[in-house]
Amino acid sequence: MSRIAEIRNQEMMYRERALLDTERKEFWLAKADEWAQRAVDEIALQFRESNGASLTAG
């Protein structure tokens, strides 16, 4: 499984947990948001790496 898919899966698990644990819903949603940001960071990293590789290949 790709790193991005793993991160998104973790985010989804926290969002599901928020639905089940209404007392700590805000906590679980905050954790999900942290993982969502990790996914964005990972996408940006992979984009930068692929752009760097294409620039040096040419």
Secondary structure, DSSP 4 states (H G I P E B T S, - for coil): --HHHHHHHHHHHHHHHHHH-GGGHHHHHHHHHHHHHHHHHHHHHHHHHHHHHHHHH-
